[in-house]
Amino acid sequence: MRLDDLKEEWQQEIEPAKCEDHLKALVDEVKTKTLKIDKEIKRRDILEILIALLLIPFWVYGLFSSAGNIQSIGLWVLIIACLFIPYKLIKAKQVSPTKDASVKGFLIKEQEKLKLQNDLVNSVVWWYLLPLLTGIILVTLGGTVNEFGVPQITEQLAIYYSFLGLLCIAVYLLNKRAANKKFAPLLKQVEKKLAQLDD
Amino acid sequence: MSVEFEHVIANNQGRIRYIAARYCHHGEFDDMYQEILLQLWRSFESFKGNSARETWLYKVALNTACTFVRKSIKHKEIKQTVAEQFIQENQMGQEICQADVLNSFMNSLNDIDATILMMYLDGLSSDVSADVIGITANAVRVRIARIKNEFENQYIGEQS
């Protein structure tokens, strides 16, 4: 038996479907699902940006009634963070390979996208957690300064900072776990296929 | 456009099902099949006919299958063979000798070679396959020759 002998077998296997009603229902379901997913993605993207942008007027208002330099610096850090975080997220979403590209072209773009997302999640401390944490600490600490401009750390404040620190560690670990579970295997899968293309 | 899309899917359902079956893991055939349809529909809206419909369909289906995010990647590494799934669904009660051979050979190949073989059996030219995969037509021909050799080494003389 030669490989060409199996062409007929193959053609039979991929024969067009006979059951049109079932197919119509399936296509309708797909269309509804696509619409729903698109709406959800759009809503999530808008929400992410809106939350950050809506906080800016609040921080700006804080600047006018700031208790001192430390608090003002903290508010500026928060304003910059609220502009930088959505920018970083939007930039990462721009690398989106189209599905109708060639397999090789798609895989190269997908590899680039996955690396970017992986880096983004792994560096969440630098662009997300640290600016927010620094901003919050400076704002709250700035509110406790005495007449000489020296901050007074109370017991409650120390507990609050410890709680914030633990929260940041938890967020960091959860992101790291997500990167290891989601992006690493997918990246490996894409790299494996690219290697197969170069065989 | 909706009717046109249904028509495209009806004519190519076998191809899409085969690609989904080849790439999916155990118990995820339906999810992958639906994901391919979803991506085809998404892409169909912007498909301007710059390439042949068959080329477009193969590209979208393969690219979707290649990067399909499995629900639990680490627990589902037991790959269900195409022979197990596709034959069960489509060849019940029929003579499955040749299908069996074809599917077990397909499973012995890596994903890219299996894809090239799929397109070869489908009657697509080397140029079209090269366009789908993104390598040169010459590279496709070399791979087909290698696949043929491999097949003949494995199965020649087993059946007449």
Boltz contact constraints between the chains, C-beta under 6 A:
constraints:
  - contact:
      token1: [A, 1]
      token2: [B, 155]
      max_distance: 6.0
  - contact:
      token1: [A, 1]
      token2: [B, 159]
      max_distance: 6.0
  - contact:
      token1: [A, 3]
      token2: [B, 148]
      max_distance: 6.0
  - contact:
      token1: [A, 3]
      token2: [B, 151]
      max_distance: 6.0
  - contact:
      token1: [A, 6]
      token2: [B, 102]
      max_distance: 6.0
  - contact:
      token1: [A, 7]
      token2: [B, 121]
      max_distance: 6.0
  - contact:
      token1: [A, 9]
      token2: [B, 98]
      max_distance: 6.0
  - contact:
      token1: [A, 9]
      token2: [B, 99]
      max_distance: 6.0
  - contact:
      token1: [A, 9]
      token2: [B, 102]
      max_distance: 6.0
  - contact:
      token1: [A, 10]
      token2: [B, 121]
      max_distance: 6.0
  - contact:
      token1: [A, 14]
      token2: [B, 14]
      max_distance: 6.0
  - contact:
      token1: [A, 14]
      token2: [B, 15]
      max_distance: 6.0
  - contact:
      token1: [A, 14]
      token2: [B, 18]
      max_distance: 6.0
  - contact:
      token1: [A, 15]
      token2: [B, 14]
      max_distance: 6.0
  - contact:
      token1: [A, 16]
      token2: [B, 10]
      max_distance: 6.0
  - contact:
      token1: [A, 16]
      token2: [B, 11]
      max_distance: 6.0
  - contact:
      token1: [A, 17]
      token2: [B, 10]
      max_distance: 6.0
  - contact:
      token1: [A, 17]
      token2: [B, 13]
      max_distance: 6.0
  - contact:
      token1: [A, 23]
      token2: [B, 10]
      max_distance: 6.0
  - contact:
      token1: [A, 24]
      token2: [B, 6]
      max_distance: 6.0
  - contact:
      token1: [A, 27]
      token2: [B, 6]
      max_distance: 6.0
  - contact:
      token1: [A, 30]
      token2: [B, 37]
      max_distance: 6.0
  - contact:
      token1: [A, 30]
      token2: [B, 38]
      max_distance: 6.0
  - contact:
      token1: [A, 30]
      token2: [B, 41]
      max_distance: 6.0
  - contact:
      token1: [A, 34]
      token2: [B, 38]
      max_distance: 6.0
  - contact:
      token1: [A, 34]
      token2: [B, 41]
      max_distance: 6.0
  - contact:
      token1: [A, 34]
      token2: [B, 42]
      max_distance: 6.0
  - contact:
      token1: [A, 99]
      token2: [B, 39]
      max_distance: 6.0
  - contact:
      token1: [A, 99]
      token2: [B, 43]
      max_distance: 6.0
  - contact:
      token1: [A, 99]
      token2: [B, 60]
      max_distance: 6.0
  - contact:
      token1: [A, 99]
      token2: [B, 63]
      max_distance: 6.0
  - contact:
      token1: [A, 100]
      token2: [B, 43]
      max_distance: 6.0
  - contact:
      token1: [A, 100]
      token2: [B, 56]
      max_distance: 6.0
  - contact:
      token1: [A, 100]
      token2: [B, 59]
      max_distance: 6.0
  - contact:
      token1: [A, 100]
      token2: [B, 60]
      max_distance: 6.0
  - contact:
      token1: [A, 102]
      token2: [B, 134]
      max_distance: 6.0
  - contact:
      token1: [A, 103]
      token2: [B, 62]
      max_distance: 6.0
  - contact:
      token1: [A, 103]
      token2: [B, 133]
      max_distance: 6.0
  - contact:
      token1: [A, 103]
      token2: [B, 134]
      max_distance: 6.0
  - contact:
      token1: [A, 104]
      token2: [B, 134]
      max_distance: 6.0
  - contact:
      token1: [A, 105]
      token2: [B, 134]
      max_distance: 6.0
  - contact:
      token1: [A, 106]
      token2: [B, 63]
      max_distance: 6.0
  - contact:
      token1: [A, 110]
      token2: [B, 67]
      max_distance: 6.0
  - contact:
      token1: [A, 185]
      token2: [B, 73]
      max_distance: 6.0
  - contact:
      token1: [A, 193]
      token2: [B, 66]
      max_distance: 6.0
  - contact:
      token1: [A, 196]
      token2: [B, 110]
      max_distance: 6.0
  - contact:
      token1: [A, 196]
      token2: [B, 112]
      max_distance: 6.0
  - contact:
      token1: [A, 197]
      token2: [B, 112]
      max_distance: 6.0
